[in-house]
Amino acid sequence: MDPPTAYALSSLITLLGRDLIRAGRGRVVFWVALGFAVYFALTVQYFLFRYPAWMYAYLFPEDAFSLAWVSPTFFLAVSIAGALGAYVTQSLLVTGRSGLAVGNALLGFLAWGILWFVTWDPYFVVGSYAEYHAGTAVPSMEVPGFQIANAIAGGSYAVLGLGIVYWTIVTGRRARELASLQPDPSEEGWRKIPSAEISAPASPMVEAGEIRGVRPRDGKPLPPVPVTPLEQVAAVVQRARRAQLEWAELGLDVRRERLRAVKRRFLANAEAFAELLEEEIGRPRAETYITEIIPSADVFDYWIERAPVLFAARPVSIPRLVFQGKRGVVERLPRGVVGAIMPWNFPLALPLRTLVPALLGGNAVVFKPSEFAPRSGARLARLFSEAIPEGAVQLVQGDGRAGEAMIRAGLDHLVFTGSRLGGAAVAKACGETLTPLSLELGAKDAAIVLADADLERTAAGILWAAFGNAGQNCAAIERCLVVRAVRDDLLRALERELERLRPGPAPEGREDLGPLANPMQKRVVDSQLEEASEGRRILGPEPRGGLYLRPTVVVDPPPRSRLATEETFGPVLPVITVRDQEAAVAEANRSPFGLTVSVWSRNLHRAERLGRRIHAGVVTINNHAFTGSLADAPWGGVRGSGFGVTNSPEVVSALTRPRFVLVDRGKPRRELWWYPYGAATLEIGRSLARLRSGTGGKVGAALDTLRGLARRKKEIP
């Protein structure tokens, strides 16, 4: 009797948790339902151990079976029944068959009721097998302690059951409310880019056919890097196109093994990459390991291991009644040649988010690193050239003009990461060539600090998210919106954190904050600070030399200043006072950007509700910025921060194209929709419409359809 009871109870709990299932928390509901079923089994087992005669429901003598295996078998049966009830009900709910899900639970209770009716008598007496069959077994209510034990068990069932009911209903309601929240469309803050500015920019770094740069730490010149002549870019793309055919023909298993070899080479060269990035963009080596080396290794692992599933053909559901003898699949085919135009702030991690899945999907890649990080880009490209067919990864060096030449040469898809202005120029060129495009652009990410936030933890988290990579991060906090009630307390906490910060230059492993990557970026930050001179300053330790900038908190800069409205990309944190949480939402949505937002509060429910009202591609609660390193989580923005994503299975639809293949065994001589139509065709059409209407007469409509099909066969000459 207990297995159908467990089945029914787990089905019921799953039904109560349907809102949680719809909100993507079906796994939690499954384990709660199964846990209750297991608890039920364990509790009932106590009574089975207390009264051994019940173990066999007086159907068999006590010595017929061994207790050693009967009890585990009983427990396993109850557990399986509970898991099955939860799984079947959840499967019906996620496919939209709620009526069948309810019926499934009712069937479980019906089975329990039938078994209880048939076997109820033995459960009310206690004794031996012989005593029961002789009619001398003692009524259970007369057994000392039975009533107390029964009350304890029943009470625990009631308390736990009611707790689960309350949790599933209340939590499900909250999940439903959160899922329904959308940003207010009236809270728009778009700023148009003048069309005259939309063009491929030339870089002052490119001169006389070379890329020239300086070491950010000391200002010393770096060895020049030759640019790719613009007239040769088209030939580069064509070489990639020829290599792509060979690469795709190798098959997914071979491509996975080749990429495993690239990963091993990448990690073997980790220290060399960290040293190179320290020289080229000034980043401390420890930060390179944390933000690029380890996340990139995770990217390799994720895509290599998940590729057989992510790139697998998908069977298509075809109605068998009408479309007889047919099967279809959707295949994922390579786009062809994918372009990757990447920035300088994360010159390893950001390219690899595109290179790895694109190559696994059978594409070739034309990769243009930033002119501010050409050496690290070249070294990364060499890793691939050692493991894959020559030409499958092509390198183009240069500025925005080289990127435009790539587009003009004919790409099958382009992934661009850069500024909003650069993205506008790229989108214009792609529009003219009808090149599919993914854009990850700049941001002015906000952190909202509510009155109930843990201010010590919040200050530490915000400071890291604002100043990591010297603030040169599209996900960096560039606006801290704090409610007036705790503004001063937060500022004191931020000041304490600033005092602990260790900007460079410093001995290896002791430097928290590196320099800005290039002189142009330092001029941008300096000019924004100068413009916002009215704001109160909280200054961190003073660095020395190179392109280092003193970490700075600016309190309430002028609302229309560039520091308050435009991307800064430096170790500067504007703290903006807002009246309350509603004012914070309005201020956050006033920006033309929408990449990430974070909300800091002890009230998680309120924080989630608030976060969902803000225009952003990523919402974090009590944390910020690190989610771009999660390979399974989509990374991308909305509005002025671009469109499309990197990371996660969502990338597959951008880097591959679908192809539907249908195989027809030619079972019917003529298809239903072929000529001649005839009266049978009309009858079939009407009955199928009735069948799909979902209202009454389904059985009759199905029979009419079958009769129509039979008549159709006779009509066909």
N, C-alpha and C positions, 0 to 999 in steps of 0.2 A: 504493500500500500504506500510506503514512503517514497519510492522513486517517482510515481506519478504526482505525488504531493510536491516533491521538490521541483519537478518539471513545471507544474502549474504555478508555484510561487515564483520561480525565476522568470517565467513568462510574464507574470503580473508586474513584477518589479521593472522589467524591461519596458513594458507598456507605459508605466508611470514615468520612466525616464526618457520618453520619446523626444522631448525638447532638447535634452542633453545630447542625444544621438544626432539630431539634426544640426546641433552646434559643433559636431566633430568630436564629441567626448564619449563615443560609443564604447570604447575599451573600458573606461571607468565604470560605466553602467553594467557591462558584462561581468566584471570582477565583483561588483557589489552584489549582483544577483546570485552569482555562483557562491560567494562567501556566505550568504544567508542560507542557501541550500546545504552547504557543507556544515554549517553550524546546526542546522536542523538535524542532519544525520548524526552528528556527534552527540547532541542532546538526547535523541531517541535511543542511541546506543547505550546511554547510561541506564535507561530503564530496561533495555534488553539484558544488560549485564546484571542488573539488580534482580530481575525476575527471568531466569534462564528459560523457563517454560515458554515464555512468549517468543523466544527466538525462532521457534519452529511453528508458531501459531497452533500448537497442539496437533499438527499434521503428522509429525514424525516423533519417534521416541528420542529422549535426550541424548542417547548414545549413537544416534544415526549419523551425525556429522561432528566434525571436529571444530571446536570453538576457534581454533587458531586460524582457520581459513574462512569460516562463515562470516565472522565480523568484518574482516577486511573486504570481503566480497560485497557485503551489504553496504559498507561505506563507499566503495567504488561505484556501485550501482546508483546510489543516491547522487553522488558527485557527477557522474556522467549524465544522469537525467537532468540535473540542474543546469549543467553546461549546455546540454542540447536545447533545453527550453529557452535559455537566454539567446543562444545563437540563432535558432530558427525564428524567434520573434523579432530579433534585431534585423535579420536578413529580410524579413517581410516588410518591416518598417522602412528600411533604407531604399527599398524598391517601390515604395508608395502603396503597398498593399496592406493598409491599416486594418481593413475589415477582416482579412484573413489572419492578421496578427491577433486580433481580439478573439476570433474563432479558435485559433490555436490554443490560447490560454484557457478558453472555456472547455475545450476538449480535454485538457489536462485535469481541470477540476471535475469534469464529468467522469473521467476514468478513476480519479480518487474517490468520488462518491459511490461509484458502482462497487469498487473493491471494499470500501468501508461497509456498505450495506451487506455485502456477502460475508465479510469476516468480522463484523463488529462484536459478536458474542464472545469470542476468545479473549478480547482485550479487556473485558470487565471482570475476569477471574484470574486468580493466581494459584498455581499448584503444579504438580507433576503431570506428565503425559497420562499416566494411569489414573490419577485423581480426576483430571478433567473428563476423561472418557467414562469414569465411574460416576460422575456427577457430584463429586465431593470437593471440587476445587473451591477455594475461599474467594468470595467477592472482593475485588481489589480495594474497595473503599474501606474494608475492614482490616486491611493490612496496615500495621503501625508505620507511620511516616509517609504512607503513600500520598495522602492528601496534601501534606506539606511539600513533598517533592514535586507533586503535580502542580501545585500553586506556584512554586519557584520557576519551574520550567515554563508554565503558561505565561507567567508574568514576564520572564525574560523574552519569550517570543513576542509578546505584545509590545514591550518597550522597544526592542530592537526593530520589530516590524514597523511600528509607528514612526520611529526615528528615520528608517529608510524611506518610508512614504513621504515624510516631511522633507527630507533632503532632496529626493528626486523631484518633487513638485516645485519646491522653492528654488533650488539651484537651477532646475530646468527653466523655470520662468525667467530667472535672471539671464540665463544663457540666451533665451529667445529674445529678451529685451535688448541685450547687447548686440546680438546679430542683426537686429532690425535697425540699429542706429546708423545713420549716415551723416556726413558733414552737411551743414546747411548750405544749399546752393547759392543762397543770397550772400554768403560770406566770401565772395570772390575778391581776389587781390591781384589780378593779372596786370602786368605792365608790358606793353608792346615794345618789341625791339624794332627800331627804325630799319626799314628795308635796305637803306644805303649801307648799314653796318654788316649786313649778311654777306660775307665774302670770306674766302679762304685766306686767313691772315698769314703774312710773312713774319718770321721771327727774327729778332735781332741776334739770336744765337747762330743763325745760319749766315755765313759770309764766305764768298769766294769758293763755293762748292764744299764747304766744311762746316761742321758743327763745332763751335768753340764755347767752352764753359769754364767755370772756376770751381775750385773746391770750396764748398760752403763754410767749412770750418776755419779756413785761414785766408781765403780769397786768392790762393795761388791758381794759375791757369792749369787746366786739364789738357791732356793730349787731344788734338783735334780728331774728329771722326768724319770720314767722307760721307757726303749725302748721295742719295740715289738720284742721278740725273732724271729730270721730269720726263724727258723723251724716252727713257728706258722703262718707266713704270708699267706701261702696257705690256711689254715683253715679259716682265716679271709675273704679271697676272696670267699671261698665257702659259708660262712654264708651270705655274701652279695648277692650271686647268689640265694640262697633260699628265702631271704627276697624280692628280686626284683620281683619275681612272684606275691607275695601278694600285693606289692605296685602297680604294673602295673594293677592288676585286680580291684583296687579301682575306676579306671576311672579318666578322666582329671578333672572333676568338683570337685571331692573329693580332688584330689591332690592340686588343686588351693586353696581350703579352708584350707588345712593343711599348705600350704606354707604361707598363710596370717597369720596364727597363729604364725609361726616361725618369720615372719617379726615383728609382735607385740612384741614378746619376745626379738628380737634383739634390737629394739629401746628402750624397757624398760630397757635393760642392757647396753645402750650406754655409760653411765658414767663409769660403771664397766669395759667395754672394753677399754675406753680411759685411765683409770688408769692402767690397765694391760699392755697396749702397752707402756705407759710411763716407766713402770718398766722393761719390757722385752726387748724393742728395743730402749728406750730412747726418743721416739718421743713426742714433746709437745702436750698436749691434744687438743688444738685448731686445730692443724694441722690434728689430727686424725679425728676430726669431719668433717673438710673440705674435706679431701682426702679419707676417708673411710666410715664413718658413713652415711653421706648424700648420696654419690654416691651409696652405697650398698642398701639404702632404695629405690632409684630410680630403681636399678636393680630388686628388688623384684616387685615393681609396674609394671614395663615394661613387665616382663615375665608373671606375673599373669594375667594382663589385656589382653595381646596380645596372650596368649597361644591358645585360641580357634581358632584363625586365623592361627597362625604359625604352629600348629600341626594338622591342619585340613586335611582331605582327599581331594585330588585334582582330579576333573573329567578329563578324557583323551578324547581328540577330536578324534573321530573315523569316517572316511568317511562313510556316510550312504549308498551310492550307491552300494558299493561293500560289505561292512561289515554290512549286514542287521541284525537288531534285537540284537545288541550288545551294551553294555555299560561297561565302565571301569573306575576305580578310582585308584589313587596312595595313599596308606596309609603310614603314618609315624609310624614306630614301634620302641620300645626301642632297643638300642644296647644290653643292658643287664647290665653288670657291667662296669662302667666307672671309671678309675683311675684318681686321681687328685694329682699330686706332685707339691707343691706350695712353693714359696720362703718366706723369712722373711721380705722383705721390705714393703709389704702391706699384712699382714697376714689375713686380713678380706676381703677386697674388691676383691683381686685376686681369692681366693677360691670361693667366692659367685658367681662370673661371670660364673663359671662352675657348681657349686652345684645346683643353682636354676634352670637353664634350663634343666640340666641333670635329676633332680628329676621330674620336670614337664613333661618331655618326657617319664616318666615311668621307668627310670633306677635306679639302686642302685649305690652308689658311695663309693669307697674306697679312703679315703683322707689321704695323708701324708703331714703334715705341715713340714716346715723347722726345723731342729734341733736347729736353732737359735731362733725360736719362737714357741716352743712346747706347752706352756701354753695357749696362745691365740687360737691356733688350737684346743686344747682339749675343751676349753670353747665353741668355735663355733660349734663343733661337737655335744656337749651336747644339744644345742638349738634344733637341728634337731631331736635328739633321743626322745625328749619330745613330738613331734607332729606327727611323722611318725612311721610306723611299725619298731619294733626292728630289727636292722641289716641292714636297708636300707642305712644308712650312717655308714660306718665302719672307725675307726681311726687306723692308723699305725704310730708309733713313731720310729724315727731312722734317719740314714744318707742315703747316696746314695746306700748302700748295701740293705737297706730295700726297696727302690724304685725298685731296680733290682729284688728283690724277688717278689714284686707285679707283675711285668711283667712276670716273669717265672711262676707265679701261674695261669695265664690265664685271662687277661683282654680283654674286647670287644672294648675298646677305651681308650686311655690315653691322658690326657692334662698335659703337662709339662711346667712350667715356671721357668727359671733359667739361668745359664750361658751358653755360647756357648760350653764350654768344657763338662759341665754336659749334655747338649742337645745331643752332639755327642755320649756320652756313652749311653744315653737313646735310641737314634735312633738305635744304634748298637744292643741293646738287643731286641727292638721291631722288628727290621729286622729279627732276628733269630726266633722270635715267630710269625711273620706276624701280629703283633698287630697294628691296625690303630692308628695314632699318630697326635697330634697337638702340635707344639712347639712355644713357645714365649721365645726368647733368649735375650742375651745382645745386647748392641748397643753402638755406639759412635756418638750420634745424633748431627747434625750440625744445627746451626743458621746462615743464610747468611744475612748480613747487607749491604744493598745497599746505594749509596751515597745520595739518596733522602729520607731516612728513618727519621721518627720522633725520634730523638736520645734520648730524655728524656723518652718517653714512651718505646722505644726499650730497653734502659738500665734497666728500672724497670722490664719489662717482662722477659728479658734474665736472670737477676739476680735471680728472683723467680724460673724460670724454671731450672736453673742450681743448685740452692742450696736448693730447696724444699726437705723435708725429708732428710736434710743434704746431698743432692746430690745422695742419694741411691735410684735411680729411673731409670729404663731402658729407660724411655722417657726423662731423664734429658739432658739439653744441655751440651755436653762435648767438643764441638768445636764451637767457635764463629769465623766465617769466615767473616772478615770485609774488604771492599775495602779500598785501601790505602788512598783515598782522605778524608775519614772521620774517620780514625782509631784513631787519637789523640783526636778528639772531643768525640768519643764514650768512650774512656778510661776515660776521665774526667767525663763523665756522670756516668759510672760504679763506679768510685771512690766515687762520691757523694752518690750513692745508698749504697755502702759498709759502709760508715760512719753511715748511718741510721740503719743498720742491728743490731739486738740485739741477739747475741748468748747467750746460757745458760751457767751455770744455772741461772735462773731468777724466780721471783715469777710467780705463775700461771697466764696465759693469757698474759704475757709480754715477752715471749721467742719466737723469730723467728726461731732460728736455734738450733736443738737438737744435741746430740752426735752421733758418729758412733755407729752402733748397736753391734759390737763385736770387740775384740782385733785383730782378723785376718784381718778384713777389714781395720782397722787403719794401720796395718803394710803394706798392699797393697798400700794405699794412700801415706803413708810416703815414701815408697821406690820409687814410681813414682815421687814424688816431689824432692827427693834427686837426682835422675837420671837426671831430667830436671833443674838442678841448674843454667844453663846458662841463662834461660829466666828471663826477668825483672819481679819483683813481685809487685803487688798492694795488700796490706793486709787489711783485715777488722779488727774489734775489737777483742781483745784477750780474749778467754774464759778461764775458770779456772776449773781444775779438771776433773775426769772421762775420757771418750773417746771423749771429745770435740776436735774439730780441728778448727783452725783459718781459716775463709773463705779467699780464696786466688784467685786472678786473675794472671795468668802467661802469659806474653806477648811473643809471638813467641818462644815457646819451640822448642828444636831441632826436626826437622821433623821426624826423625826415633825413637824418644824416645817413651817409653810406654805411657807417658802422652798424646802424640799427636796421638797415634795409637790404644791403647787398652782401654777397659772400665775401668774407674777409680772408680766410685761409691763413691764419696765423694764431699765435698764442695770446689771443685777446678774447675776453669774455664780457659781453655786455649783460648787465643785470638790470632788468626792466621791472619796475614796480607796477603791479596791477591791483585793482580794487578787490576782485574776488575771482573765483574760478570761471565765471561766465565771461568776465573781461579778459581772462587769460586765453580762453578759446577764441574769442573774437580777434585778439592780437595775433595769436598763432596763425589764424586763417587769413590774416591780412597780407601775408607774404605771398609773392608769386610762386614760391617754391613749395615742394611737398615731398621730401624724401623720407625723413624720419621725425618722430616726435617721441618724447618721453614724459611720463607723468609720475611724480614722486609723492606717495601718500601711503599711510598705513591702512587706509580703507581701500582694499583692492577692487571691490565692486564699483565704487565711485570712480576710481582711477580708470578702470576699463571703460566705463560709460563715457568719461570725458575724452579719453584717447580716441575713441571711435568717432567722435564728432569733428576731428581735425583732419584736414586734407594731408594725407601722408601715405607713403607706400609701406612703411614699417612703424609699428607702435610698440613701445616697450614700457613696462611698468617697473619703476624702481631700478632701472638700469638704462644703458644707452650705448649705442655705437658698435658693439662687438658683433651684432647679429650678421653682419656681412661675411663673417668667417664660418657660418653654418652652411655647409654644402647643401643640406636638404631644405633650407628656407629660402624662398624667393627674395631677391634683393633688387629693388627698383623703386622709382618715384612716380609721382603724378604731377600734372600741371607743368610748371617751368622746370621741374627736376627730371623730365623725360618720360619715356614710355618703354615698355618691355622690361624684362628682368634678366639678371644673371643668377646663377645658382638654382637649385631645385629642379624637379622634373618639368616645370613650366618652360624651361629652356629648350626642351626637345622640339616643341612645335615651331620654334624660331630657327633652329639649326638644321632641321630636316623638313622634308615635305611629305605629305601623305599621298599614297597611291592606293586606290581601291581596286582589288582584283576579284572578279566574280567568275566562278566556274559553274557551268550549267551542264548537267549530265544528259540533257535532252530527254527527260522522262516523258513529258506530254508531247503528243504529236504537234499540237498547236497551243500556244499560250492563250490564256483567257482573254487578253487584251488584243490579240491578233484578229485580223479579218477572217471570216465574216463575223459580225457581232451577233446577230440573231436574238431571239426572245430569251434564250437561256442566259446570255450575257447580261441583259437587263435585269433578269431575276437575281442573278448572282450579285450584281451591283447593289440592288435594293436590300437584299438580305445581309450583305456585308456591312452596309451602312447601319442597319438595325443592330447588328451584332456589336458594332463599335460605339453605338450611342450610349451604352451603359444603363439603359432604362428598360426594364421588362422584356419579356419574350426572348431571352438570350438562347434558351434551348430551342425554341421554335425557329429563330433566325439561323442558328447553326444547322438545323435539319434542312431548312430551305436552301442554305448554301450548298450543302452536300447534294441535295436533289438537283440544284441548278448545275453543279459541276457534272453530274451524271448525264443530264440532258445535253450539256455542252459537248461532251464526248460523242454523243450520237449525232449532233449537228455537224461536226467536223467531217468534211468529205474525205 
